Amino acid sequence: MKIAILSTYDNIGGAAKAALRLHYGLKKQGVSSKMIVQEKVTNDPDVFGIKTPINRFWNVMAKKINSLSLKVYPNRDKTIFSPSFFGGFSYENYRNQFDIFNIHWVGGGFLSTHTIRKIT
């Protein structure tokens, strides 16, 4: 079984640390686990960050575009929130490589709600 763990970060914040612990635990049990992240900070060779310049640019733009929609709600609660209308992760590039996609915190322009709908 091949598992992809999707997370905006691999070791920044609580959700990312939980995802990384899950990744290490799966590997320790002999399961094929890879993390796909928007921003990689670890040296783990099984963690893959966004590499191509166009994808990195799109991730930055998606984060900015997503935050624009929040401007119409100036009185909203200021907790972390991402509407995830746009995202830089392309499910089509990974569809046939993994049996399971485990989704952690994927806001901030990494994974759109449209893409989440496509994951089977």
N, C-alpha and C positions, 0 to 999 in steps of 0.2 A: 504494500500500500504506500502510495506517495502522497504526502500532505504538504500543502502550501499554506503558510501562516501569513496573512496580510495584515500589515500594521503600518501606520504612518512613520513611526520611528522603531528602531530596534532596541534602544536602551535609554530613551528619554521619556520620563513620565511613568506612572503606575501601570497603565495598560500595556505599554511597550515592554516594561520589565516582566509583566505577567506572561506576555506572548513569548518573550525570550526564554523564560523559565520552562514554558510548555515545550518550546522547540528543543531545548537541551534535554528535557525529560523524555521526549519522544525518541531522540537520537540515542539516548542511553538505553532505551528499550529495544533498539535495533530497527526502529521505524525510519523510513526515509522522509526526513523533514527538511524543508527549505523555508526561509523567510523571504518575503518580497516586501520591501519597504520603500518609502519615499525618501527618507534620509537615513543612511547607514552611518553608525559611529563605531560599531564593534569591528573586530578583525576576523570574525567567524567567516570562513569561506562558503558556508551554506546560507549566508545572508546576502541577498542581492538588492542593491540600491538602484535607483533610477540613474542610468549612465549616459544615455545619448543627450546631446545638447538640446535637441528639439523636445524630448520628454521632460528634461529639467525645466526648460522654458515654459512648457505647457503647465507643469505643476505649479510654478510661481504664478502664472496668469490665472489658473483655476482657483487658487487660494484668494487672489485679489477679487476676481469676479464673484465668487461665493460670498465674500464679505460685503460687497456692494449691496446685495439684497437685504442685508441686516440694517442698513442705514434707514430704511423706511419704518423701522421699529425702534426709535430712539429711547423709549421708556422700558424696553425689554430688560429682563434679568441679564446681567453681564457675565453670567457663567459661560464656560467654554461651550460653543455651539457652532456647528457648521451645517448649512443647509444642504451641502453636497449636490448642488445642481450640476456641477462640472467636476471632472476628475482626470488625472493623468494616467491612471492605471488602465492598461488595455487587456481585458480578460481574454480576448481572441488570441493574444500572443502566448497564453499559458493553458488554454482550454484542454488540450490533449496531453499535457505533461503531468497533470496531477489528478488523483482520485477524489481528494477532499480539499476544499478551500475553507480555512478557519479564519474568520474575520474578527479583528480586534478594533482598536480605535483607528479609523480610516478617514477621519475628517481632514480639514485643511487643504483640500484640493487633491487628495490622493485617489479616492474612490467615490464615484458618483452614485446616486441612488439608481440611476438608469443602468449602470454596470452591475450593481448588486443584483438587480432583477434578472440579469442574463446568466448569472452563475447557477449552474445545475449540479 
